Amino acid sequence: APVSLVVNNDELLATSPSYPAKDAAEFVAAAKKRAEPTPMASSGIGSIPHLAIEQLEDATGAKLLHVPYKGAAPAIADVMGGQVAAWFGDVPGMIGLIRAGKLKPLGMAAKKRHPVLPEVRTLEEQGIAGVDTNNWYALFVSARTPPAVVEALNKAVRATLATPAVREKLLSMGADPAASSPQELAAMLKADTEKWGRLIKAKNVKAEGWTADTRRGG
């Protein structure tokens, strides 16, 4: 049973500070000029970062090579090292590196700008529509939970997220606090299940163990 959304967790397109593109529009333009596909990292096959790459390819027509890793840490390391051109990742996992100047943000794959990075334009603002990747976190309980308890939990989440200290702590970590009603969370879950399901089916994305061969495709 859905209780409440807790934080939005939109994906950010980021690259090494040495990469010549200053934003997502320039990144796409450069990728279109390349004879070979531009390599982009993800935290694994079927992950939201992987699906964001698929969305970007469909939205722009740029040739992109999906390079899956075993998690975000090695993917980020190779982005910073220039082994791959860029990647989509969660803001909380990158905000420290961005503040330290070790990663360069190119654009938010979201409907609005991130409150922690208000200067970073969305992809849509840069003329790239159709890349929308909220990797949200929410609270669920057993379906057997009485409605009154679900409502009480929802009120508690709302009250907690409205507390300035909690909100500021989450924002400092790169998270975007956002409560919802149980009905709104249920609708979000249904919409995202359908959206990602269509993309996974269209791209024939299959979960599998990482091997050397999977680095060449996805």
Buried (B, 14 or more C-beta within 10 A) or exposed (E): BBBBBBBBBBBBBBBBEEBEBEBBBBBBEBBEEEEEBBBBBBBBBBBBBBBBBBBBBBBBEBEBBBBBBEEBEEBBEBBBEEBBBBBBBBBBBBBEBBEEEBBBBBBBBBEEBBBBBEEBBBBBBBEBEEBBBBBBBBBBBEEEEEEEEBEEBBEEBEEBBEEEEEBEEBBEBBBBBBBBBBEBBBEBBEEBEEBBEEBBEEBEBEEEEEEEEBBEEB
